[in-house]
């Protein structure tokens, strides 16, 4: 299976953001639907150079929501 470079870049950003948060907070854990997020970022036409901040915001919101469950 051949990976799309854009999708791979997105997945690596998600991974790096999750690692950054877990280094700050060892109890940090979050499950995100990367395919859904990638579709959303494309739908919103977020430029790829702003993906890091876009993903970070979504990951933090999802982590908060999952802690409340």
C-alpha positions in Angstrom: 0.0 0.0 0.0 1.4 3.3 -1.0 1.0 6.3 1.3 -0.1 9.7 0.3 2.7 12.1 1.4 0.1 14.6 2.6 -1.7 12.0 4.7 1.6 10.8 6.1 2.6 14.4 7.0 -0.7 14.8 8.8 -0.3 11.5 10.7 3.2 12.5 11.8 1.9 15.8 13.1 -0.8 14.1 15.1 1.8 11.8 16.6 4.2 14.6 17.4 1.5 16.6 19.1 0.4 13.6 21.2 4.1 13.0 22.2 4.6 16.6 23.1 1.5 16.6 25.4 2.5 13.2 27.0 6.0 14.6 27.8 4.4 17.5 29.7 1.7 15.4 31.3 2.5 11.6 31.8 -1.3 11.0 32.3 -2.1 12.6 28.9 -3.9 10.2 26.7 -6.3 10.7 23.8 -7.8 8.7 21.0 -8.5 10.7 17.8 -9.9 9.7 14.5 -7.1 10.8 12.2 -9.0 10.1 9.0 -12.0 12.2 10.1 -9.6 15.0 11.2 -7.8 15.0 7.9 -11.1 15.2 6.0 -12.1 18.1 8.2 -8.9 20.0 7.8 -9.3 19.6 4.0 -12.9 20.6 4.1 -12.0 23.8 6.1 -9.2 24.4 3.6 -6.6 24.9 6.3 -3.2 25.5 4.7 -0.7 22.7 5.5 1.7 25.1 7.3 -1.1 25.8 9.9 -2.0 22.1 10.4 0.1 21.8 13.6 -1.8 24.4 15.4 -5.2 23.2 14.0 -4.4 19.6 15.1 -3.1 20.7 18.5 -6.3 22.6 19.3 -8.5 19.6 18.2 -6.4 17.1 20.2 -6.6 19.2 23.3 -10.4 19.6 23.0 -10.8 15.9 22.4 -8.6 15.1 25.4 -10.7 17.3 27.6 -13.9 15.7 26.3 -12.5 12.2 27.0 -11.5 13.0 30.5 -15.1 14.1 31.3 -16.4 10.7 30.1 
